[in-house]
């Protein structure tokens, strides 16, 4: 039997430039992580480089 589960991706390893831990122990993704991912998740992330505004639900293009 094959131990590899189809449909599941392997976890990517994060570098120190892509996240840090808050005082409470939460993972905070940096702008570098978001840019590497390549799209906005529209969750109102602290370091969102795409300009998403959680209050209006709009993405403001950075120039």
Gaussian input, Z-matrix of N, CA and C with variables (Angstrom, degrees):
# hf/3-21g

backbone

0 1
 N
 C     1     B1
 C     2     B2     1     A1
 N     3     B3     2     A2     1     D1
 C     4     B4     3     A3     2     D2
 C     5     B5     4     A4     3     D3
 N     6     B6     5     A5     4     D4
 C     7     B7     6     A6     5     D5
 C     8     B8     7     A7     6     D6
 N     9     B9     8     A8     7     D7
 C    10    B10     9     A9     8     D8
 C    11    B11    10    A10     9     D9
 N    12    B12    11    A11    10    D10
 C    13    B13    12    A12    11    D11
 C    14    B14    13    A13    12    D12
 N    15    B15    14    A14    13    D13
 C    16    B16    15    A15    14    D14
 C    17    B17    16    A16    15    D15
 N    18    B18    17    A17    16    D16
 C    19    B19    18    A18    17    D17
 C    20    B20    19    A19    18    D18
 N    21    B21    20    A20    19    D19
 C    22    B22    21    A21    20    D20
 C    23    B23    22    A22    21    D21
 N    24    B24    23    A23    22    D22
 C    25    B25    24    A24    23    D23
 C    26    B26    25    A25    24    D24
 N    27    B27    26    A26    25    D25
 C    28    B28    27    A27    26    D26
 C    29    B29    28    A28    27    D27
 N    30    B30    29    A29    28    D28
 C    31    B31    30    A30    29    D29
 C    32    B32    31    A31    30    D30
 N    33    B33    32    A32    31    D31
 C    34    B34    33    A33    32    D32
 C    35    B35    34    A34    33    D33
 N    36    B36    35    A35    34    D34
 C    37    B37    36    A36    35    D35
 C    38    B38    37    A37    36    D36
 N    39    B39    38    A38    37    D37
 C    40    B40    39    A39    38    D38
 C    41    B41    40    A40    39    D39
 N    42    B42    41    A41    40    D40
 C    43    B43    42    A42    41    D41
 C    44    B44    43    A43    42    D42
 N    45    B45    44    A44    43    D43
 C    46    B46    45    A45    44    D44
 C    47    B47    46    A46    45    D45
 N    48    B48    47    A47    46    D46
 C    49    B49    48    A48    47    D47
 C    50    B50    49    A49    48    D48
 N    51    B51    50    A50    49    D49
 C    52    B52    51    A51    50    D50
 C    53    B53    52    A52    51    D51
 N    54    B54    53    A53    52    D52
 C    55    B55    54    A54    53    D53
 C    56    B56    55    A55    54    D54
 N    57    B57    56    A56    55    D55
 C    58    B58    57    A57    56    D56
 C    59    B59    58    A58    57    D57
 N    60    B60    59    A59    58    D58
 C    61    B61    60    A60    59    D59
 C    62    B62    61    A61    60    D60
 N    63    B63    62    A62    61    D61
 C    64    B64    63    A63    62    D62
 C    65    B65    64    A64    63    D63
 N    66    B66    65    A65    64    D64
 C    67    B67    66    A66    65    D65
 C    68    B68    67    A67    66    D66
 N    69    B69    68    A68    67    D67
 C    70    B70    69    A69    68    D68
 C    71    B71    70    A70    69    D69
 N    72    B72    71    A71    70    D70
 C    73    B73    72    A72    71    D71
 C    74    B74    73    A73    72    D72
 N    75    B75    74    A74    73    D73
 C    76    B76    75    A75    74    D74
 C    77    B77    76    A76    75    D75
 N    78    B78    77    A77    76    D76
 C    79    B79    78    A78    77    D77
 C    80    B80    79    A79    78    D78
 N    81    B81    80    A80    79    D79
 C    82    B82    81    A81    80    D80
 C    83    B83    82    A82    81    D81
 N    84    B84    83    A83    82    D82
 C    85    B85    84    A84    83    D83
 C    86    B86    85    A85    84    D84
 N    87    B87    86    A86    85    D85
 C    88    B88    87    A87    86    D86
 C    89    B89    88    A88    87    D87
 N    90    B90    89    A89    88    D88
 C    91    B91    90    A90    89    D89
 C    92    B92    91    A91    90    D90
 N    93    B93    92    A92    91    D91
 C    94    B94    93    A93    92    D92
 C    95    B95    94    A94    93    D93
 N    96    B96    95    A95    94    D94
 C    97    B97    96    A96    95    D95
 C    98    B98    97    A97    96    D96
 N    99    B99    98    A98    97    D97
 C   100   B100    99    A99    98    D98
 C   101   B101   100   A100    99    D99
 N   102   B102   101   A101   100   D100
 C   103   B103   102   A102   101   D101
 C   104   B104   103   A103   102   D102
 N   105   B105   104   A104   103   D103
 C   106   B106   105   A105   104   D104
 C   107   B107   106   A106   105   D105
 N   108   B108   107   A107   106   D106
 C   109   B109   108   A108   107   D107
 C   110   B110   109   A109   108   D108
 N   111   B111   110   A110   109   D109
 C   112   B112   111   A111   110   D110
 C   113   B113   112   A112   111   D111
 N   114   B114   113   A113   112   D112
 C   115   B115   114   A114   113   D113
 C   116   B116   115   A115   114   D114
 N   117   B117   116   A116   115   D115
 C   118   B118   117   A117   116   D116
 C   119   B119   118   A118   117   D117
 N   120   B120   119   A119   118   D118
 C   121   B121   120   A120   119   D119
 C   122   B122   121   A121   120   D120
 N   123   B123   122   A122   121   D121
 C   124   B124   123   A123   122   D122
 C   125   B125   124   A124   123   D123
 N   126   B126   125   A125   124   D124
 C   127   B127   126   A126   125   D125
 C   128   B128   127   A127   126   D126
 N   129   B129   128   A128   127   D127
 C   130   B130   129   A129   128   D128
 C   131   B131   130   A130   129   D129
 N   132   B132   131   A131   130   D130
 C   133   B133   132   A132   131   D131
 C   134   B134   133   A133   132   D132
 N   135   B135   134   A134   133   D133
 C   136   B136   135   A135   134   D134
 C   137   B137   136   A136   135   D135
 N   138   B138   137   A137   136   D136
 C   139   B139   138   A138   137   D137
 C   140   B140   139   A139   138   D138
 N   141   B141   140   A140   139   D139
 C   142   B142   141   A141   140   D140
 C   143   B143   142   A142   141   D141
 N   144   B144   143   A143   142   D142
 C   145   B145   144   A144   143   D143
 C   146   B146   145   A145   144   D144
 N   147   B147   146   A146   145   D145
 C   148   B148   147   A147   146   D146
 C   149   B149   148   A148   147   D147
 N   150   B150   149   A149   148   D148
 C   151   B151   150   A150   149   D149
 C   152   B152   151   A151   150   D150
 N   153   B153   152   A152   151   D151
 C   154   B154   153   A153   152   D152
 C   155   B155   154   A154   153   D153
 N   156   B156   155   A155   154   D154
 C   157   B157   156   A156   155   D155
 C   158   B158   157   A157   156   D156
 N   159   B159   158   A158   157   D157
 C   160   B160   159   A159   158   D158
 C   161   B161   160   A160   159   D159
 N   162   B162   161   A161   160   D160
 C   163   B163   162   A162   161   D161
 C   164   B164   163   A163   162   D162
 N   165   B165   164   A164   163   D163
 C   166   B166   165   A165   164   D164
 C   167   B167   166   A166   165   D165
 N   168   B168   167   A167   166   D166
 C   169   B169   168   A168   167   D167
 C   170   B170   169   A169   168   D168
 N   171   B171   170   A170   169   D169
 C   172   B172   171   A171   170   D170
 C   173   B173   172   A172   171   D171
 N   174   B174   173   A173   172   D172
 C   175   B175   174   A174   173   D173
 C   176   B176   175   A175   174   D174
 N   177   B177   176   A176   175   D175
 C   178   B178   177   A177   176   D176
 C   179   B179   178   A178   177   D177
 N   180   B180   179   A179   178   D178
 C   181   B181   180   A180   179   D179
 C   182   B182   181   A181   180   D180
 N   183   B183   182   A182   181   D181
 C   184   B184   183   A183   182   D182
 C   185   B185   184   A184   183   D183
 N   186   B186   185   A185   184   D184
 C   187   B187   186   A186   185   D185
 C   188   B188   187   A187   186   D186

   B1=1.4625
   B2=1.5226
   B3=1.3007
   B4=1.4590
   B5=1.5246
   B6=1.3438
   B7=1.4683
   B8=1.5157
   B9=1.3332
   B10=1.4541
   B11=1.5228
   B12=1.3219
   B13=1.4613
   B14=1.5218
   B15=1.3003
   B16=1.4596
   B17=1.5203
   B18=1.3259
   B19=1.4548
   B20=1.5147
   B21=1.3121
   B22=1.4562
   B23=1.5166
   B24=1.3085
   B25=1.4545
   B26=1.5173
   B27=1.3123
   B28=1.4566
   B29=1.5194
   B30=1.3297
   B31=1.4573
   B32=1.5229
   B33=1.3172
   B34=1.4559
   B35=1.5167
   B36=1.3060
   B37=1.4498
   B38=1.5172
   B39=1.3168
   B40=1.4546
   B41=1.5199
   B42=1.3317
   B43=1.4553
   B44=1.5202
   B45=1.3252
   B46=1.4699
   B47=1.5256
   B48=1.3260
   B49=1.4653
   B50=1.5268
   B51=1.3375
   B52=1.4595
   B53=1.5293
   B54=1.3204
   B55=1.4617
   B56=1.5256
   B57=1.3169
   B58=1.4653
   B59=1.5222
   B60=1.3111
   B61=1.4616
   B62=1.5246
   B63=1.3219
   B64=1.4614
   B65=1.5223
   B66=1.3204
   B67=1.4652
   B68=1.5236
   B69=1.3361
   B70=1.4610
   B71=1.5241
   B72=1.3485
   B73=1.4574
   B74=1.5175
   B75=1.3402
   B76=1.4584
   B77=1.5257
   B78=1.3228
   B79=1.4639
   B80=1.5213
   B81=1.3277
   B82=1.4572
   B83=1.5285
   B84=1.3371
   B85=1.4563
   B86=1.5235
   B87=1.3291
   B88=1.4608
   B89=1.5231
   B90=1.3150
   B91=1.4594
   B92=1.5261
   B93=1.3396
   B94=1.4672
   B95=1.5272
   B96=1.3271
   B97=1.4607
   B98=1.5238
   B99=1.3347
   B100=1.4674
   B101=1.5243
   B102=1.3179
   B103=1.4610
   B104=1.5256
   B105=1.3271
   B106=1.4619
   B107=1.5307
   B108=1.3337
   B109=1.4648
   B110=1.5213
   B111=1.3399
   B112=1.4538
   B113=1.5123
   B114=1.3115
   B115=1.4623
   B116=1.5271
   B117=1.3238
   B118=1.4586
   B119=1.5213
   B120=1.3333
   B121=1.4694
   B122=1.5300
   B123=1.3279
   B124=1.4701
   B125=1.5250
   B126=1.3362
   B127=1.4634
   B128=1.5248
   B129=1.3268
   B130=1.4565
   B131=1.5137
   B132=1.3203
   B133=1.4658
   B134=1.5276
   B135=1.3083
   B136=1.4600
   B137=1.5281
   B138=1.3195
   B139=1.4578
   B140=1.5273
   B141=1.3235
   B142=1.4654
   B143=1.5317
   B144=1.3519
   B145=1.4634
   B146=1.5270
   B147=1.3261
   B148=1.4643
   B149=1.5220
   B150=1.3164
   B151=1.4551
   B152=1.5211
   B153=1.3205
   B154=1.4649
   B155=1.5180
   B156=1.3318
   B157=1.4631
   B158=1.5193
   B159=1.3136
   B160=1.4659
   B161=1.5324
   B162=1.3289
   B163=1.4691
   B164=1.5231
   B165=1.3296
   B166=1.4652
   B167=1.5182
   B168=1.3246
   B169=1.4609
   B170=1.5166
   B171=1.3337
   B172=1.4609
   B173=1.5295
   B174=1.3153
   B175=1.4625
   B176=1.5206
   B177=1.3167
   B178=1.4609
   B179=1.5175
   B180=1.3021
   B181=1.4658
   B182=1.5277
   B183=1.3339
   B184=1.4640
   B185=1.5063
   B186=1.3247
   B187=1.4696
   B188=1.4778
   A1=109.30
   A2=116.31
   A3=122.19
   A4=109.76
   A5=117.76
   A6=121.93
   A7=112.80
   A8=116.60
   A9=119.99
   A10=109.48
   A11=117.23
   A12=121.62
   A13=108.97
   A14=117.47
   A15=119.90
   A16=109.55
   A17=115.69
   A18=120.31
   A19=113.84
   A20=117.95
   A21=121.25
   A22=109.18
   A23=116.16
   A24=120.25
   A25=109.30
   A26=115.93
   A27=120.30
   A28=108.45
   A29=116.22
   A30=120.32
   A31=109.86
   A32=115.60
   A33=120.40
   A34=109.34
   A35=116.58
   A36=121.57
   A37=108.74
   A38=116.63
   A39=121.69
   A40=110.23
   A41=115.88
   A42=120.62
   A43=109.04
   A44=116.39
   A45=120.82
   A46=112.07
   A47=118.10
   A48=121.23
   A49=111.72
   A50=117.59
   A51=120.76
   A52=114.66
   A53=117.83
   A54=119.57
   A55=110.71
   A56=115.07
   A57=121.80
   A58=107.36
   A59=117.16
   A60=121.83
   A61=109.80
   A62=115.69
   A63=120.35
   A64=109.31
   A65=116.90
   A66=121.16
   A67=111.34
   A68=115.79
   A69=121.02
   A70=112.83
   A71=116.94
   A72=120.91
   A73=115.20
   A74=117.24
   A75=120.94
   A76=110.43
   A77=116.71
   A78=121.36
   A79=108.05
   A80=116.64
   A81=122.94
   A82=107.14
   A83=116.34
   A84=120.45
   A85=110.32
   A86=116.03
   A87=121.76
   A88=110.73
   A89=115.65
   A90=121.39
   A91=110.66
   A92=117.06
   A93=121.22
   A94=110.97
   A95=117.69
   A96=121.02
   A97=110.78
   A98=116.09
   A99=120.09
   A100=111.32
   A101=117.13
   A102=120.11
   A103=111.16
   A104=117.23
   A105=121.05
   A106=110.14
   A107=116.65
   A108=120.74
   A109=110.44
   A110=116.45
   A111=120.39
   A112=118.02
   A113=119.15
   A114=120.63
   A115=109.92
   A116=115.71
   A117=121.88
   A118=109.11
   A119=116.82
   A120=121.47
   A121=111.66
   A122=116.96
   A123=123.97
   A124=112.78
   A125=115.79
   A126=121.06
   A127=112.33
   A128=117.25
   A129=120.23
   A130=112.64
   A131=116.74
   A132=122.03
   A133=111.81
   A134=116.11
   A135=123.37
   A136=112.78
   A137=118.25
   A138=122.38
   A139=112.62
   A140=117.73
   A141=122.09
   A142=110.59
   A143=117.65
   A144=120.04
   A145=112.86
   A146=117.06
   A147=121.22
   A148=112.55
   A149=117.60
   A150=121.34
   A151=114.80
   A152=118.34
   A153=120.17
   A154=110.31
   A155=116.04
   A156=122.76
   A157=107.58
   A158=116.97
   A159=122.02
   A160=111.57
   A161=117.56
   A162=120.92
   A163=111.92
   A164=117.12
   A165=120.56
   A166=112.69
   A167=117.36
   A168=121.06
   A169=113.61
   A170=116.59
   A171=121.30
   A172=110.71
   A173=114.48
   A174=120.85
   A175=107.70
   A176=115.55
   A177=121.53
   A178=108.49
   A179=116.39
   A180=120.87
   A181=109.63
   A182=115.94
   A183=121.40
   A184=108.84
   A185=116.05
   A186=119.57
   A187=111.18
   D1=139.61
   D2=-179.81
   D3=-80.24
   D4=125.12
   D5=-178.66
   D6=-77.76
   D7=-14.40
   D8=-178.65
   D9=-78.91
   D10=127.38
   D11=-178.98
   D12=-88.48
   D13=115.75
   D14=179.13
   D15=-69.66
   D16=146.73
   D17=-179.15
   D18=92.22
   D19=-10.37
   D20=178.73
   D21=-111.09
   D22=131.90
   D23=178.54
   D24=-89.37
   D25=150.92
   D26=174.42
   D27=-71.00
   D28=145.92
   D29=178.79
   D30=-69.23
   D31=136.90
   D32=174.59
   D33=-82.20
   D34=145.91
   D35=177.87
   D36=-85.99
   D37=131.07
   D38=179.16
   D39=-89.77
   D40=143.67
   D41=175.75
   D42=-94.91
   D43=167.51
   D44=-179.55
   D45=-65.18
   D46=-22.11
   D47=179.05
   D48=-78.80
   D49=-13.20
   D50=-173.98
   D51=-98.51
   D52=-10.81
   D53=179.64
   D54=-161.97
   D55=165.13
   D56=168.97
   D57=-147.54
   D58=165.97
   D59=-179.43
   D60=-101.45
   D61=135.25
   D62=175.85
   D63=-75.74
   D64=171.12
   D65=177.52
   D66=-59.06
   D67=-30.56
   D68=-179.10
   D69=-82.31
   D70=-8.37
   D71=178.80
   D72=97.62
   D73=8.11
   D74=178.38
   D75=-81.05
   D76=147.71
   D77=174.61
   D78=-82.57
   D79=125.91
   D80=177.87
   D81=-112.14
   D82=117.00
   D83=179.66
   D84=-79.77
   D85=139.11
   D86=-179.45
   D87=-88.73
   D88=172.47
   D89=176.50
   D90=-58.68
   D91=-37.28
   D92=178.94
   D93=-59.54
   D94=-40.86
   D95=178.51
   D96=-63.37
   D97=-47.13
   D98=-177.91
   D99=-63.03
   D100=-40.75
   D101=178.52
   D102=-65.91
   D103=-37.63
   D104=178.26
   D105=-65.86
   D106=-38.64
   D107=178.72
   D108=-65.55
   D109=-40.32
   D110=170.91
   D111=94.37
   D112=1.44
   D113=177.82
   D114=-152.43
   D115=162.89
   D116=179.65
   D117=-91.80
   D118=131.03
   D119=179.11
   D120=-87.66
   D121=-7.16
   D122=178.58
   D123=59.47
   D124=38.30
   D125=177.54
   D126=-102.68
   D127=-2.14
   D128=-178.68
   D129=77.87
   D130=38.03
   D131=-177.67
   D132=-59.94
   D133=144.49
   D134=-177.33
   D135=-58.19
   D136=-39.09
   D137=-176.08
   D138=-111.90
   D139=35.03
   D140=-176.89
   D141=-65.16
   D142=118.73
   D143=178.53
   D144=-85.04
   D145=-2.96
   D146=-175.91
   D147=-93.75
   D148=-7.80
   D149=175.38
   D150=80.93
   D151=26.42
   D152=-179.89
   D153=-70.08
   D154=131.90
   D155=177.08
   D156=-108.72
   D157=110.20
   D158=-175.46
   D159=-64.35
   D160=-30.53
   D161=-178.89
   D162=-68.55
   D163=-40.07
   D164=-178.04
   D165=-98.95
   D166=-18.73
   D167=-177.72
   D168=76.46
   D169=15.45
   D170=-177.39
   D171=-110.38
   D172=151.77
   D173=174.61
   D174=-101.11
   D175=120.97
   D176=178.02
   D177=-94.41
   D178=118.22
   D179=-178.67
   D180=-66.64
   D181=131.52
   D182=174.57
   D183=-84.69
   D184=142.26
   D185=178.85
   D186=-119.99

